[in-house]
Amino acid sequence: MQFFLIAGAVNALLSVAFGAFGAHMLEGRVADKYLDTWQTAVQYQMFHSIGLMVVAVLMSTTFIGPLGSLSWAGYLMLAGIVIFSGSLYVLSLTGISVLGAITPIGGVAFIAGWVMLIIAASKAL
C-alpha cells in the first residue's frame, strides 16, 4: 500500500513538473505535434498517478484489502506510466519515431490495470 501511495504521489509531482517544463521550455523548441504528444504523456501520467493512489487507499481498507488483483492493478498502472508516458516524453524530445511503436504497450498496461481494479472490486462484493 505504501509503495503505491508514494509511487502515485511521486508521479503526480513529476507530471506537474513535466507539464510546466513542456509549457515553458519546449514551446518554440520542438514542433507543435511534439508539444501535443508531450501534453498527452503528462495527462496520462497524472490520470494514472491518481489511479495508483486509489489503489493504495483501497489496499488500506478492510473493504477490499491487499488482494493480488489489486496489487496487479497498481503494478500495471506504474508500468503503463513508464512505458506509455516515458516513450512519449522521449519521442517528443528526440523525434525518434520508432518509439511510437512502444507506446501502445504502455496503453495496454493501463487498460489491464483498470481491468484488474474492476476484478478486485468485484471480488470484494
Biotite code that builds the C-alpha atoms (Angstrom):
import biotite.structure as struc

atoms = struc.array([
    struc.Atom([0.000, 0.000, 0.000], chain_id="A", res_id=1, res_name="MET", atom_name="CA", element="C"),
    struc.Atom([2.699, 2.488, 0.967], chain_id="A", res_id=2, res_name="GLN", atom_name="CA", element="C"),
    struc.Atom([4.618, 1.752, -2.250], chain_id="A", res_id=3, res_name="PHE", atom_name="CA", element="C"),
    struc.Atom([1.654, 2.647, -4.472], chain_id="A", res_id=4, res_name="PHE", atom_name="CA", element="C"),
    struc.Atom([0.855, 5.776, -2.472], chain_id="A", res_id=5, res_name="LEU", atom_name="CA", element="C"),
    struc.Atom([4.433, 7.004, -2.767], chain_id="A", res_id=6, res_name="ILE", atom_name="CA", element="C"),
    struc.Atom([4.657, 5.980, -6.443], chain_id="A", res_id=7, res_name="ALA", atom_name="CA", element="C"),
    struc.Atom([1.410, 7.813, -7.158], chain_id="A", res_id=8, res_name="GLY", atom_name="CA", element="C"),
    struc.Atom([2.489, 10.963, -5.333], chain_id="A", res_id=9, res_name="ALA", atom_name="CA", element="C"),
    struc.Atom([5.929, 10.987, -6.993], chain_id="A", res_id=10, res_name="VAL", atom_name="CA", element="C"),
    struc.Atom([4.386, 10.511, -10.413], chain_id="A", res_id=11, res_name="ASN", atom_name="CA", element="C"),
    struc.Atom([1.827, 13.249, -9.769], chain_id="A", res_id=12, res_name="ALA", atom_name="CA", element="C"),
    struc.Atom([4.668, 15.579, -8.783], chain_id="A", res_id=13, res_name="LEU", atom_name="CA", element="C"),
    struc.Atom([6.612, 14.625, -11.916], chain_id="A", res_id=14, res_name="LEU", atom_name="CA", element="C"),
    struc.Atom([3.532, 15.124, -14.050], chain_id="A", res_id=15, res_name="SER", atom_name="CA", element="C"),
    struc.Atom([3.126, 18.696, -12.831], chain_id="A", res_id=16, res_name="VAL", atom_name="CA", element="C"),
    struc.Atom([6.847, 19.377, -13.275], chain_id="A", res_id=17, res_name="ALA", atom_name="CA", element="C"),
    struc.Atom([6.903, 17.850, -16.778], chain_id="A", res_id=18, res_name="PHE", atom_name="CA", element="C"),
    struc.Atom([3.769, 19.788, -17.701], chain_id="A", res_id=19, res_name="GLY", atom_name="CA", element="C"),
    struc.Atom([5.379, 23.050, -16.648], chain_id="A", res_id=20, res_name="ALA", atom_name="CA", element="C"),
    struc.Atom([8.611, 22.123, -18.425], chain_id="A", res_id=21, res_name="PHE", atom_name="CA", element="C"),
    struc.Atom([6.718, 21.384, -21.620], chain_id="A", res_id=22, res_name="GLY", atom_name="CA", element="C"),
    struc.Atom([4.705, 24.581, -21.463], chain_id="A", res_id=23, res_name="ALA", atom_name="CA", element="C"),
    struc.Atom([7.612, 26.886, -20.676], chain_id="A", res_id=24, res_name="HIS", atom_name="CA", element="C"),
    struc.Atom([10.754, 25.266, -22.025], chain_id="A", res_id=25, res_name="MET", atom_name="CA", element="C"),
    struc.Atom([9.671, 23.299, -25.084], chain_id="A", res_id=26, res_name="LEU", atom_name="CA", element="C"),
    struc.Atom([7.471, 25.890, -26.764], chain_id="A", res_id=27, res_name="GLU", atom_name="CA", element="C"),
    struc.Atom([9.306, 27.154, -29.823], chain_id="A", res_id=28, res_name="GLY", atom_name="CA", element="C"),
    struc.Atom([11.989, 24.484, -29.424], chain_id="A", res_id=29, res_name="ARG", atom_name="CA", element="C"),
    struc.Atom([10.039, 21.463, -30.668], chain_id="A", res_id=30, res_name="VAL", atom_name="CA", element="C"),
    struc.Atom([7.350, 21.087, -33.327], chain_id="A", res_id=31, res_name="ALA", atom_name="CA", element="C"),
    struc.Atom([3.749, 21.642, -32.243], chain_id="A", res_id=32, res_name="ASP", atom_name="CA", element="C"),
    struc.Atom([2.915, 17.967, -32.811], chain_id="A", res_id=33, res_name="LYS", atom_name="CA", element="C"),
    struc.Atom([5.587, 17.070, -30.254], chain_id="A", res_id=34, res_name="TYR", atom_name="CA", element="C"),
    struc.Atom([4.169, 19.587, -27.770], chain_id="A", res_id=35, res_name="LEU", atom_name="CA", element="C"),
    struc.Atom([0.803, 17.856, -28.167], chain_id="A", res_id=36, res_name="ASP", atom_name="CA", element="C"),
    struc.Atom([2.494, 14.481, -27.680], chain_id="A", res_id=37, res_name="THR", atom_name="CA", element="C"),
    struc.Atom([4.213, 15.796, -24.545], chain_id="A", res_id=38, res_name="TRP", atom_name="CA", element="C"),
    struc.Atom([0.875, 17.036, -23.191], chain_id="A", res_id=39, res_name="GLN", atom_name="CA", element="C"),
    struc.Atom([-0.711, 13.621, -23.805], chain_id="A", res_id=40, res_name="THR", atom_name="CA", element="C"),
    struc.Atom([2.094, 11.987, -21.823], chain_id="A", res_id=41, res_name="ALA", atom_name="CA", element="C"),
    struc.Atom([1.583, 14.444, -18.955], chain_id="A", res_id=42, res_name="VAL", atom_name="CA", element="C"),
    struc.Atom([-2.180, 13.868, -18.859], chain_id="A", res_id=43, res_name="GLN", atom_name="CA", element="C"),
    struc.Atom([-1.943, 10.088, -18.850], chain_id="A", res_id=44, res_name="TYR", atom_name="CA", element="C"),
    struc.Atom([0.779, 10.182, -16.215], chain_id="A", res_id=45, res_name="GLN", atom_name="CA", element="C"),
    struc.Atom([-1.431, 12.303, -13.959], chain_id="A", res_id=46, res_name="MET", atom_name="CA", element="C"),
    struc.Atom([-4.555, 10.175, -14.512], chain_id="A", res_id=47, res_name="PHE", atom_name="CA", element="C"),
    struc.Atom([-2.677, 7.034, -13.589], chain_id="A", res_id=48, res_name="HIS", atom_name="CA", element="C"),
    struc.Atom([-0.865, 8.674, -10.679], chain_id="A", res_id=49, res_name="SER", atom_name="CA", element="C"),
    struc.Atom([-4.296, 9.237, -9.197], chain_id="A", res_id=50, res_name="ILE", atom_name="CA", element="C"),
    struc.Atom([-5.136, 5.620, -10.060], chain_id="A", res_id=51, res_name="GLY", atom_name="CA", element="C"),
    struc.Atom([-2.088, 4.455, -8.097], chain_id="A", res_id=52, res_name="LEU", atom_name="CA", element="C"),
    struc.Atom([-3.190, 6.460, -5.079], chain_id="A", res_id=53, res_name="MET", atom_name="CA", element="C"),
    struc.Atom([-6.695, 4.987, -5.338], chain_id="A", res_id=54, res_name="VAL", atom_name="CA", element="C"),
    struc.Atom([-5.161, 1.504, -5.372], chain_id="A", res_id=55, res_name="VAL", atom_name="CA", element="C"),
    struc.Atom([-3.150, 2.399, -2.251], chain_id="A", res_id=56, res_name="ALA", atom_name="CA", element="C"),
    struc.Atom([-6.234, 3.663, -0.420], chain_id="A", res_id=57, res_name="VAL", atom_name="CA", element="C"),
    struc.Atom([-8.247, 0.582, -1.378], chain_id="A", res_id=58, res_name="LEU", atom_name="CA", element="C"),
    struc.Atom([-5.441, -1.680, -0.181], chain_id="A", res_id=59, res_name="MET", atom_name="CA", element="C"),
    struc.Atom([-5.514, 0.035, 3.202], chain_id="A", res_id=60, res_name="SER", atom_name="CA", element="C"),
    struc.Atom([-9.227, -0.523, 3.742], chain_id="A", res_id=61, res_name="THR", atom_name="CA", element="C"),
    struc.Atom([-10.851, -3.608, 5.126], chain_id="A", res_id=62, res_name="THR", atom_name="CA", element="C"),
    struc.Atom([-13.399, -3.329, 2.314], chain_id="A", res_id=63, res_name="PHE", atom_name="CA", element="C"),
    struc.Atom([-11.059, -4.674, -0.347], chain_id="A", res_id=64, res_name="ILE", atom_name="CA", element="C"),
    struc.Atom([-7.765, -5.352, 1.379], chain_id="A", res_id=65, res_name="GLY", atom_name="CA", element="C"),
    struc.Atom([-4.461, -6.264, -0.250], chain_id="A", res_id=66, res_name="PRO", atom_name="CA", element="C"),
    struc.Atom([-5.758, -8.635, -2.907], chain_id="A", res_id=67, res_name="LEU", atom_name="CA", element="C"),
    struc.Atom([-3.430, -9.922, -5.594], chain_id="A", res_id=68, res_name="GLY", atom_name="CA", element="C"),
    struc.Atom([-5.544, -8.367, -8.334], chain_id="A", res_id=69, res_name="SER", atom_name="CA", element="C"),
    struc.Atom([-5.323, -5.005, -6.591], chain_id="A", res_id=70, res_name="LEU", atom_name="CA", element="C"),
    struc.Atom([-1.527, -5.246, -6.472], chain_id="A", res_id=71, res_name="SER", atom_name="CA", element="C"),
    struc.Atom([-1.503, -6.173, -10.142], chain_id="A", res_id=72, res_name="TRP", atom_name="CA", element="C"),
    struc.Atom([-3.619, -3.094, -10.868], chain_id="A", res_id=73, res_name="ALA", atom_name="CA", element="C"),
    struc.Atom([-1.013, -0.875, -9.247], chain_id="A", res_id=74, res_name="GLY", atom_name="CA", element="C"),
    struc.Atom([1.969, -2.514, -10.914], chain_id="A", res_id=75, res_name="TYR", atom_name="CA", element="C"),
    struc.Atom([0.316, -2.384, -14.334], chain_id="A", res_id=76, res_name="LEU", atom_name="CA", element="C"),
    struc.Atom([-0.567, 1.297, -13.933], chain_id="A", res_id=77, res_name="MET", atom_name="CA", element="C"),
    struc.Atom([3.012, 2.045, -12.905], chain_id="A", res_id=78, res_name="LEU", atom_name="CA", element="C"),
    struc.Atom([4.371, 0.079, -15.865], chain_id="A", res_id=79, res_name="ALA", atom_name="CA", element="C"),
    struc.Atom([1.980, 1.965, -18.126], chain_id="A", res_id=80, res_name="GLY", atom_name="CA", element="C"),
    struc.Atom([3.280, 5.301, -16.873], chain_id="A", res_id=81, res_name="ILE", atom_name="CA", element="C"),
    struc.Atom([6.874, 4.294, -17.520], chain_id="A", res_id=82, res_name="VAL", atom_name="CA", element="C"),
    struc.Atom([6.230, 2.760, -20.947], chain_id="A", res_id=83, res_name="ILE", atom_name="CA", element="C"),
    struc.Atom([3.429, 4.969, -22.312], chain_id="A", res_id=84, res_name="PHE", atom_name="CA", element="C"),
    struc.Atom([4.340, 8.366, -20.929], chain_id="A", res_id=85, res_name="SER", atom_name="CA", element="C"),
    struc.Atom([8.064, 7.648, -20.898], chain_id="A", res_id=86, res_name="GLY", atom_name="CA", element="C"),
    struc.Atom([8.138, 6.722, -24.574], chain_id="A", res_id=87, res_name="SER", atom_name="CA", element="C"),
    struc.Atom([6.120, 9.820, -25.480], chain_id="A", res_id=88, res_name="LEU", atom_name="CA", element="C"),
    struc.Atom([8.457, 12.074, -23.486], chain_id="A", res_id=89, res_name="TYR", atom_name="CA", element="C"),
    struc.Atom([11.497, 10.643, -25.244], chain_id="A", res_id=90, res_name="VAL", atom_name="CA", element="C"),
    struc.Atom([9.746, 10.810, -28.626], chain_id="A", res_id=91, res_name="LEU", atom_name="CA", element="C"),
    struc.Atom([8.883, 14.469, -28.046], chain_id="A", res_id=92, res_name="SER", atom_name="CA", element="C"),
    struc.Atom([12.456, 15.376, -27.153], chain_id="A", res_id=93, res_name="LEU", atom_name="CA", element="C"),
    struc.Atom([14.264, 13.295, -29.771], chain_id="A", res_id=94, res_name="THR", atom_name="CA", element="C"),
    struc.Atom([11.840, 12.877, -32.651], chain_id="A", res_id=95, res_name="GLY", atom_name="CA", element="C"),
    struc.Atom([12.769, 9.171, -32.849], chain_id="A", res_id=96, res_name="ILE", atom_name="CA", element="C"),
    struc.Atom([9.527, 7.904, -34.363], chain_id="A", res_id=97, res_name="SER", atom_name="CA", element="C"),
    struc.Atom([10.182, 4.211, -33.698], chain_id="A", res_id=98, res_name="VAL", atom_name="CA", element="C"),
    struc.Atom([9.399, 4.949, -30.048], chain_id="A", res_id=99, res_name="LEU", atom_name="CA", element="C"),
    struc.Atom([5.785, 5.342, -31.113], chain_id="A", res_id=100, res_name="GLY", atom_name="CA", element="C"),
    struc.Atom([5.704, 1.565, -31.559], chain_id="A", res_id=101, res_name="ALA", atom_name="CA", element="C"),
    struc.Atom([6.430, 1.073, -27.852], chain_id="A", res_id=102, res_name="ILE", atom_name="CA", element="C"),
    struc.Atom([3.720, 3.427, -26.631], chain_id="A", res_id=103, res_name="THR", atom_name="CA", element="C"),
    struc.Atom([0.773, 1.035, -27.200], chain_id="A", res_id=104, res_name="PRO", atom_name="CA", element="C"),
    struc.Atom([2.376, -1.498, -24.857], chain_id="A", res_id=105, res_name="ILE", atom_name="CA", element="C"),
    struc.Atom([2.014, 1.085, -22.105], chain_id="A", res_id=106, res_name="GLY", atom_name="CA", element="C"),
    struc.Atom([-1.585, 1.704, -23.176], chain_id="A", res_id=107, res_name="GLY", atom_name="CA", element="C"),
    struc.Atom([-2.335, -1.998, -22.861], chain_id="A", res_id=108, res_name="VAL", atom_name="CA", element="C"),
    struc.Atom([-0.760, -1.957, -19.385], chain_id="A", res_id=109, res_name="ALA", atom_name="CA", element="C"),
    struc.Atom([-3.070, 0.930, -18.431], chain_id="A", res_id=110, res_name="PHE", atom_name="CA", element="C"),
    struc.Atom([-6.127, -0.953, -19.671], chain_id="A", res_id=111, res_name="ILE", atom_name="CA", element="C"),
    struc.Atom([-5.061, -4.153, -17.917], chain_id="A", res_id=112, res_name="ALA", atom_name="CA", element="C"),
    struc.Atom([-4.516, -2.179, -14.704], chain_id="A", res_id=113, res_name="GLY", atom_name="CA", element="C"),
    struc.Atom([-8.061, -0.845, -14.772], chain_id="A", res_id=114, res_name="TRP", atom_name="CA", element="C"),
    struc.Atom([-9.386, -4.344, -15.549], chain_id="A", res_id=115, res_name="VAL", atom_name="CA", element="C"),
    struc.Atom([-7.527, -5.683, -12.508], chain_id="A", res_id=116, res_name="MET", atom_name="CA", element="C"),
    struc.Atom([-9.053, -2.921, -10.382], chain_id="A", res_id=117, res_name="LEU", atom_name="CA", element="C"),
    struc.Atom([-12.500, -3.964, -11.613], chain_id="A", res_id=118, res_name="ILE", atom_name="CA", element="C"),
    struc.Atom([-11.697, -7.585, -10.746], chain_id="A", res_id=119, res_name="ILE", atom_name="CA", element="C"),
    struc.Atom([-10.532, -6.588, -7.254], chain_id="A", res_id=120, res_name="ALA", atom_name="CA", element="C"),
    struc.Atom([-13.711, -4.611, -6.668], chain_id="A", res_id=121, res_name="ALA", atom_name="CA", element="C"),
    struc.Atom([-15.839, -7.490, -7.963], chain_id="A", res_id=122, res_name="SER", atom_name="CA", element="C"),
    struc.Atom([-14.178, -9.904, -5.539], chain_id="A", res_id=123, res_name="LYS", atom_name="CA", element="C"),
    struc.Atom([-14.965, -7.577, -2.652], chain_id="A", res_id=124, res_name="ALA", atom_name="CA", element="C"),
    struc.Atom([-18.696, -7.553, -3.305], chain_id="A", res_id=125, res_name="LEU", atom_name="CA", element="C"),
])
